[in-house]
Structure formats: structure tokens, C-alpha cells
Amino acid sequence: MLLEESLTAVEQLIEKVSAALLAADPSSLEKNSTALRDAAAQFARVLEQSATRGMPLPSSIQKRLDAVGAMLVVHRESLARLSVTTDRQVAGLLPPADPASTYSNGLGARAAKPGVARIYRSAG
């Protein structure tokens, strides 16, 4: 695969991930994010092969790479905001667990002392 083709695949998938983030579509986001990761890995391999051959990186490719990097920064920020929003929504529906229960644990002061029930003790 050529450098140009693999970079184009990355750019197309970034657009799909952007659309999934805007639509808040988790299944599309997961599918396209996985595909983006695979395409980015493929691009890295192609880039490494061309560097091994001593081929310089054209300035047009470098500009496109900078744009991809900027979009990834925007995606990270969007995911962080979405995560905070989701956490707040979950906290509104399910309040955080509190170790102290409302009506106490029902064991009272004798919780630390295991033993037989009081009704079975002898009166003496």
C-alpha cells in the first residue's frame, strides 16, 4: 500500500469518527475507532518502510499529517468531555455508594463480638 493511500484511509476514518462523536453513536464510534487504529498502524508501517528506503516525506503529506494530529487532539478533548457528561448522568441516576447505610447495619455495638443469640444464653 502506498503512503498516499494509507494516509487517505486514515483521514476518511477520522471523518467517520468525528461524525460518530457528533451523533453520540457509541456503536459507530467503536467500530470506526477500531478501524482508525488499524489504519493508523498500517500507515505507520508504510511510513517506516518508506523511511527505511530513504524516501523523504513530501511536504504535502507532512501538512496532512499535521491536520490529522490536530483532529486527534480535538477527538481526545471531545471524548474527555463526553466521559465527564456520561459520569454526571450516571451519578444523577445512581448516586455513589456510601459506606454508611441509612438505617445503620443493624448489628449495633455487638457487631465485633461473635457469639450465640441472646435468647439462648443462660440467666446466670
Secondary structure, DSSP 8 states (H G I E B T S, - for coil): --HHHHHHHHHHHHHHHHHHHHHT-HHHHHHHHHHHHHHHHHHHHHHHHHHHTT----HHHHHHHHHHHHHHHHHHHHHHHHHHHHHHHHHHHS----SS-TT--S-GGGGG-----GGGS---
